[in-house]
Each structure stands twice: as C-alpha cells, then as structure tokens.
Amino acid sequence: MGWRSVLQPLSYQLKQVRKAMNLSHIEHLGIAVKSIEASLPYYEGILGLKCYNIEEVADQKVKTAFFKIGQTKIELLEATSPESTIAKFIEKRGEGIHHIAFAVPNADEALQELADKGVQLIDKQSRKGAEGLNIGFLHPKSTIGVLTELCDHRDVK
C-alpha cells in the first residue's frame, strides 16, 4: 500500500469536512507564551504588529493578547494559573504554537456535523472564548495531531 492510498482518502475526507463546515478563513493562530508582557517587544517592535486587545478568560485560566495581520489574528496565551492547560502545555512542550482556529458561521452546528462524522471533540457544545466568540475545540487525535479550534463568526457566508 503506497502513501497515495493513505493520503488520497484523507485528503478527500478533509475536503468534505471543510465543505460541510463552511470554513471561511484562519481566524487565528494561538501561541502559548510564558509572559505576554515579555513577548510584546517581538510582536510589536520586531514584527511591527499592534496589540489591539488584552483580556483575561477567567474560566480558562488564561490571559490573551491579539494582533491582526490581514484577515487573520495572532492570539498570545499566557497562563494565569499553574493548573491551566496553557501552563501544562508550556511545561511539557515549551512556548510555541498551541492551536489553529478556523472561522465558521455557527460553531455549534459545525461541532455537531463533525461529531456525526466521527471526529473526536474536546467540546461537544460551544463555549465563550476570548473576544466574546463562541468556540469549540477538536481533539488532536482526529485532526492529524493539531489542536483545532472553531470560532463562531455569524457574519461568515
């Protein structure tokens, strides 16, 4: 069995998932950092991006900072508790890319469609995330090892 026999069905399946969910664009890349304050000089000073929002998502035990580049955002994630998933991520893997997020018209509908297709979910229903968006995560075991977030954008057509 060659690599094409493995990749072609997977590629077809991913295209079907994308079509069913009506993915619009990459909403953001989530990057785990030890300190947002210590990271700002790189993103603002070196890359020339402007931080437009810093907020805490208390139930996730995380502080976030956002930068916009084109239609996509960069979200820095700083743990506010040693028990947070971000603190555990950094302890195990170090700072770096944590997840990719896609914009969808309706996160709950997309999560249900994926569950119906057998995709393993972290969130069976959406919950409030940063910037007030309804979000839901897909388990990396079902997404080729990449933690994937869906962000509800009702204005996505």
C-alpha positions in Angstrom: 0.0 0.0 0.0 1.6 3.3 -1.1 1.4 6.7 0.6 -1.2 7.9 -2.0 -3.6 5.2 -0.9 -3.4 6.6 2.6 -3.4 10.4 1.7 -6.0 10.5 -1.0 -8.9 9.2 1.2 -7.7 11.5 4.0 -7.5 14.5 1.6 -11.0 13.8 0.3 -12.4 13.5 3.8 -10.8 16.8 4.9 -12.3 18.5 1.8 -15.7 17.1 2.7 -15.3 18.4 6.3 -14.2 21.8 5.1 -17.2 22.0 2.7 -19.7 20.8 5.3 -18.4 23.3 7.9 -18.2 26.2 5.5 -14.7 27.2 6.8 -14.1 30.8 5.8 -10.5 31.6 6.8 -7.9 31.0 9.5 -9.4 33.1 12.4 -6.2 33.0 14.5 -3.1 31.1 15.5 -2.9 30.5 19.2 0.7 30.8 20.6 1.5 29.8 24.2 3.8 32.2 26.0 5.2 32.4 29.5 4.6 36.2 29.5 2.6 38.4 27.2 4.5 41.4 28.5 7.8 39.9 27.7 6.5 38.8 24.2 5.2 42.3 23.2 8.6 43.7 22.1 8.9 40.9 19.5 5.4 41.2 18.0 5.3 45.0 18.2 8.9 46.1 17.9 10.3 43.4 15.5 7.2 42.4 13.5 5.6 45.8 13.6 2.2 44.4 14.7 -0.1 46.3 17.0 -1.7 44.6 20.0 -5.4 45.7 19.9 -6.8 43.7 22.8 -5.6 42.1 26.0 -8.2 40.3 28.2 -8.5 37.5 30.7 -10.7 34.5 30.1 -11.1 33.5 33.8 -12.8 30.1 33.3 -9.9 29.1 31.0 -7.3 30.4 33.4 -5.7 32.4 30.6 -4.8 35.9 29.6 -4.9 36.7 25.9 -3.4 39.3 23.6 -4.4 39.8 20.0 -2.7 41.1 16.9 -4.3 41.4 13.5 -2.4 40.6 10.3 -4.7 40.7 7.2 -7.8 38.7 7.9 -6.0 36.5 10.5 -5.1 37.2 14.1 -2.4 36.0 16.4 -3.5 35.2 19.9 -0.9 35.0 22.6 -1.9 32.8 25.5 -0.5 33.3 29.0 -1.5 31.0 31.9 -3.0 32.7 34.9 -2.8 29.5 37.0 -0.4 26.6 37.2 -3.4 24.3 36.6 -4.4 25.9 33.2 -4.0 23.9 30.0 -1.6 26.6 28.8 0.7 26.2 31.8 0.7 22.4 31.3 1.4 22.9 27.6 4.4 25.1 28.2 5.7 22.8 31.0 5.6 19.8 28.6 6.4 21.4 25.2 7.7 24.9 25.9 6.5 28.1 24.3 5.2 28.0 20.8 2.2 27.3 18.5 -0.6 25.9 20.6 -3.6 25.7 18.1 -5.1 26.9 14.9 -8.5 28.4 14.8 -10.9 28.5 11.8 -13.9 30.8 11.4 -17.2 29.1 10.9 -20.7 30.5 10.6 -22.0 28.5 13.5 -19.7 26.7 16.0 -22.5 24.5 17.5 -23.6 23.3 14.0 -20.1 22.7 12.9 -19.3 20.7 16.1 -22.4 18.6 15.6 -21.6 17.9 11.9 -18.1 16.8 12.9 -19.4 14.6 15.8 -21.7 13.0 13.2 -18.7 12.3 11.0 -16.9 10.6 13.9 -14.5 13.4 14.7 -13.4 13.3 18.4 -14.3 16.6 20.1 -13.0 18.3 23.2 -16.1 20.5 23.3 -19.4 18.9 22.4 -21.0 22.4 22.5 -19.5 25.8 22.0 -18.5 27.9 25.0 -17.5 31.6 25.4 -13.9 32.3 24.5 -11.8 35.4 24.1 -13.3 38.4 22.3 -16.8 37.0 23.3 -16.7 34.4 20.4 -18.4 31.1 20.8 -15.7 28.5 20.4 -15.2 24.7 20.4 -12.1 22.5 20.2 -11.5 19.4 18.2 -9.2 16.7 19.7 -5.8 16.4 18.1 -6.3 12.6 17.7 -8.9 13.4 15.0 -7.0 16.3 13.4 -3.7 14.8 12.4 -2.1 16.0 15.7 -3.1 19.6 15.5 -5.3 21.1 18.2 -8.0 22.8 16.2 -10.5 25.5 17.3 -13.7 26.6 15.6 -14.7 30.2 16.1 -18.3 31.3 15.6 -18.5 34.1 13.1 -22.2 34.7 12.3 -21.1 37.1 9.5 -19.3 34.4 7.6 -21.2 33.5 4.5 
